[in-house]
Amino acid sequence: MGLDVARIRGDFPILCRQVHGNRIVFLDSAASAQKPVSVLDAMDRFQRSSYANVHRGVYTIAEEATAAFEAARAAVARFVGAGASSEIVFTRNATEAVNLVAYTWGRANLAPGDAVVLTEMEHHANVVPWLMLAEERGVELRWIPLTPDFRLDLTHADDLLRGAKLLTVSAMSNVLGTINEIGPLARAAHAAGALVLVDACQYVPHSATDVAEWGADFAAFSAHKMLGPSGIGALWARAELLETMPPFLGGGEMIRDVTKAGFATNDVPWKFEAGTPAITEAIGWHAAIDYLEAIGMADVRAHEVELTGYALDALSDRFGERLTIYGPCDTAVRGGTVSFLFDGIHAHDVSQVLDEDGVCVRAGHHCAKPLMRVLGVPATSRASFYVYNDEADVDALVVALEKAEKFFAL
């Protein structure tokens, strides 16, 4: 039984809005998803009735705020299959989570000549921190290339992993939609003596996630791509790693004691959470998780497989070779992200014309310039789907693209 998209769409106030006289067809959830009213209400209710700083006050609303904040952490841990809520470190976003690993674990464990293995499909958030470390420490970066069908080319994976200290890989490409099998990659990395960091930002919102089953060591993801607010994300890491990693930022909350001579750190995970955290946003994230769990992540994934297949067929049937679609053809190994490019028409121009019909797609390099260079293009247009999209949205995209093609043919 498929999702009741009409009912789900009614839960998202912004989707009732019109742009240029047309209903919004929101196809940019890979950048940031819209928020259901239950998330908006949860944050508003908390701000109105229980807001206080956490872990500090002993008065009633402070204890309520702390309990709600830690309940959100427990919900995040449950949602991704963490062994304990203490394995979840709240960050501002997935980018900060990756940087946390690079700055703490990386600087404590990587020396000149040590190797970090990445893939050519990584987001800048999972590239730039390692480039910075390479420049600072002389760390070697090795790159897993792509196959012609936009999968990871693992032909020489053993050679790339030999002697490496870390494999860092996206669970799902934000450009290609490619879903990578983390389990086999993690086993291969561990066999070579490397740890594994997963950029799970695009995967967690769309598929049931079990970090323990992956066998990874770190995973980064964020709330705003899974119906929650911006400004909060998380790093999951194995408890024993968090215990040995030095703190990230210094200040309040992350300390147990401070003297003029030094300091002692707080317990994990607060050891990595200096300063007042995103309390209201954590409450909203909890509500988003409740919303997704009520739908069922298996149904979320099934819906997107069906809708992505419909989109790929509709685009190919209508435009043929005039439109290049990037990413695997097999929807079993790709998510609901479809990047495309018209021959001779810049992606930004297409996006602007689509906006006249209320169709929201992303255009640009999608924070993946190394991948764009591999593809040989400066940018693509990208449509990405979520629980509030259906075949009518794909049809609206096709109609708008037909108008764009005709406009630029004049």
N, C-alpha and C positions, 0 to 999 in steps of 0.2 A: 504494500500500500504506500503510495507516494505522499509527499508532504502536501498539506493543505496550504498552498502558498498564498492564496487570497486571504485566509485567516491570519497567517503569519504577517503578511504585509500590513494588515491593519494594526499590528502592534508597534509599527514604526512611524511615529508622527511625521517625520520629514518626508516620507514617501507620499504623503498627501499633497505636498507642495507642487505647484506648477512653475516651470521655467520657460519663458518665451511662449506662454500659452499652451505648453504641453506638460503632461505629467512627467515627473522625474523617472527616468529609467537609469537606476544607479548600477553601474557596472564597473566600479572601482574599489571593490572590497579588499582586493589584494593590497591596496594602499592603506585603507582604514575602513572598517565596517561601520554601518549605521547602528544606532542604539535603540533597543525596544523601550517602551514606556516603563516596563518593570525595572530596568536599569536606572532610568532617569528618576523614577519615583524613589527607588532605594537610596540614591545619593541625596535627593532632596529631603527625604524623611530623616535621614541620619543628621544632615546639617541642621534641620529644624529642631530635633528632639534630643540628640545624644552627642553632638560634636564636642570633643575635648581632645587634648593631646593624649597619646598612648604611652603606657608603661611607666608613667610618672605620678599621676594623681591617684589618691585613694578615695576621692569623693565619688558619688554614685555615677555621674555621667562619664567620668574618666574611666571608671571600671567597665562601664557599658561599652565605651569606645574601644578599649583594649580588647575586650572579649570579642567584639565584632571584627576588629582588625585581625586577630589571630584566627577567628573562624574563617575569614577569607583565605588566609594562608593554608589552612587545613583543606579548604575546598579546592584550591589550586593543586595542592599535593595529590589529593584524591583524583582529580581530573586527569593528571598525567601519569598516575601510577607510581608516585614517589613512595619510598618506604616509610617516611615520616615527614611531618610538616616542617621539621627543622632542616630538611634538605632543600627547602624553598627559600631563596633569598629574594626579597623584593628589591627591584631596581626601577629606574625611570622607564625603561623600555628594553627591548632585546639587544639593541646596540650597546647600551650600558652593560648589560649582562656579559656580552662577549668581551668588552673592554675590561670588565672585572677579572675575567679569566686571564686575559693577556697581561694585565698589570700585576696581578697577584701571583697566580700559579706560574705564568710565563716568566716573570722576572725572577722568581725564586728557583726556577728549574731549568731554564734555557741558557746555554752558554754559547759563545762564538762557535760556529760550525754545526750546532745542533739543527735538525731539520723539522720544519712544520709542513705538512702536506695539505694543500687546499684543492679545490676543483675550479674549473673554468666557469662554472655557473654561479659562483658565490656573489651575494649582495656585498656592497662596499662595507657594510657593518662587519662582515666576516672576512674582509680583506685588509682594510686600512690598519686595524690594530696590529696585524702581523707584519705589514710593511713597516710600520713604525718600530716594531721590535727588531725587525731585520736591520733597519738602519742604526738603531741604538746598540744592539748586541751582536750584530754580525750573524744573525740566525739565517739559515738557508731556507728558502721557500721553494717547494716543489709543487707542480700543478698536474692534477689528473685531467686529461683532455676529454673532449666529447666525441661521440660517434656521429656519423651522418644523420642518425635518427634521434639526435639530441639526448642521448643517454650518456652516462659516464663510461668512458673507454677504460676498462680495467685490465687491458691486455698486459700492461707493465706495472700493475698495482704492487706486486711483490717487490719490484725494484724500487719503486717510489717510496714504499713504506720501510724499506730496509734501513735500520738505524735511526728512523724518525722518532721524535718524542711526542708528536701530536698529529692526529688527523682531524681536520675541522671541515665539516661538510653540511650542506643544506639538506634537510629532509624533503623539501619540495622547493623547486626553483620559482622565484617570484616572476620570472620572465617566461620560461618555457613550460611551466607547470609540471616538469618532470619530477616524479616521486622516486627518491632513491631508497633502496633497501638498506636500512641502517644496520640491521642485525649482522649480515655477512661482512659488511665493511668493518664493523666494530670487532668482530672476531679476528679478521685479518690484521687489523691494526694492533690488537692486543697480542697476537701471536708474534708481531714484530717488535713488541715492547713499547708501543705508543698508546697514549690516551686518546679519547675521542670526544670532541666537542660537536654537538649538533645544533645548527641553526634551525630551530623548529618553528619559527615565526609563522610560516605559511602552512605548516602541517597541522599543528595543534587545533586551529579553529575548524578544521574540516574533516578530520579523521580521528577515531578513537586512538589515544596515545598511551603507550605503556613504556616508560623509560627503562624500567627494569627488564622488560622483554627485549628492548633494543640492545641492552648491554653496554650502553654508552656511559661516559663518565661525567659529562656536562651537557646541559641542554638549555638554550635561551629561547624565550618566547615572550609575547606581550599581550596585553588586554585589548588594545584598540582594534586588533584584527579579528577579535572573536566576540563582537557585540558589546565589549566593555569600553571604558573611558580611555583616553590617552593619558600619558603621564605615569603609567605604571606597567612594569613588566616583571619578569622573574628569571633568575638563574636557578635551575635544578642542578645539584651536584651530589655525588656520593659523599656520605657523611664524613668518611675518613679523609677525603680530600679537603673538605671545608675546614676540618679541624686543623690541618697542617698548613693551610694557605694563610699568608699574612693578611692583615686588614687592607681594605681598599682606600677608604676615606677616613680621616680622623675627625673626631668631635664628639658631640653628645650621642648617647645611646650605644655606641660601639665600645664603650669602655666599662671595665669593672672598677678600676681605680686609677687615679692620676696623682702623681706627686711631682715635685719640681725636677726630680731625677728621671722620671719615666712614667709609663702607664701599663696597665694590664687590660687585656681585651675581654669583652663580654663573651657569653656563650654564643655558639652558632645557633641561629642565623644572624642574630642581632649584631654580631661582630662585624658584619659587612653593611650595616644599615645606619650609617651616621646621620644624625640630624632628624628633624621631624619628617616622617614619611608621608606618602600620598595616602592619607587615611580614608578620605571620602572615596577616592578612586578604588581603593581595595574593596570597599563596600559595594561599589558598582560592579567590580569584577566578579565578586561572589554572585551577584544577581545575574550577571551574564552567564556564568557557569550553570546556575540553576535553570536558566532559560534553555540553554543548549542541551542539558541533561534531560529536560522534560521532552524535548523533541526526540532525542536519541542520536548519538553520533553515528551509528550505523546508518540510520535513515538520512542524516545530513550527507554522508558520503555517497550513498546510493543516489540521492537526488542530484548531486553534482555530477556524478558519472553520466547519468541519463541526460542532463541538461547540456553538459559539455559535448557529448556525442551529437546531440541535436544541433548545437552551434557549429561544430566542425563540418557537419554535413551541409547545413544551410549556407555557410560561407563558401564552401567549395563548390556547391551546386550553382550558386548565383554568380560567383566571380571567377571561378576556374583559376587559370595560371596568372591572371592579372593581380591576384592577391596571394602573397606568400604568407603562410601560417607557420609559425615557429613552435616546435615542441613535438613530442611523440604523437603519432596517430592513434595509438592504442590508449583508450580512456582508462584502462585498468592500471596504467602506470603514469597517469597525469592527473593533476587536479583541475579545478575549475578556473584556470587562467589561460587565456588565449591571446597571444601576441601575434600581430599581423602587420603587413606593410603593403600598400599599393605600389605598383611599379610606377615610379616617376612622381609620386605625390608624398610630400613630407608628412610624417606622422602628426606633427603639431597642427598642420593645416587641417588634416582629417578630423582631429579632435575638436577643433574650433567649429567646424561646420556641423558636426554631430550635436554640439551643444545647442544649436538652434532648434533641434528637435527634442531637447531635454535629455539626450542620451549622454551619460557621463562615462567617458573612458579616459584612461591615463595615456599620455604620450610622452616619450622621452627615452632616456637610457635606463630608467628604472633602477638607478643606483647600482648598475651592473655594467660599467664601461668595459672591463676586461672581456665580458661575455659579448658585448656589442662588437668589439673588435674581432672576436672569433667569428661572429656571424657576418661580419663585413658590412655592417650598417651603422649609421649614427644613432638611430632611434627606431622604436616601433610604437604602434598603438596597441593598447592592451585592454581587453575586456575581461573582467573577472566576476565570477558568480558566487552567490551565497544563498542562504535559506529563503530570502525574500524575492528571488528571481525565478522566472518561469519562461516557458517557450514564447510567450507574448513579448517578453523583454528581448529575447534573441531576434524575433521577427522585427521589432522596432529598430534594433541595431542594423539589421540587413537593409531595411528601407532607408534608414538614415545614411548608410554607406552608399547605397545606390544614388542618392541625391548628391553626396559628396563627389562620387566618381563623375557624375554628369557635370557638376559645377566646375571641376578642374579640367574637364575635357573641352570646355568652351574656349 
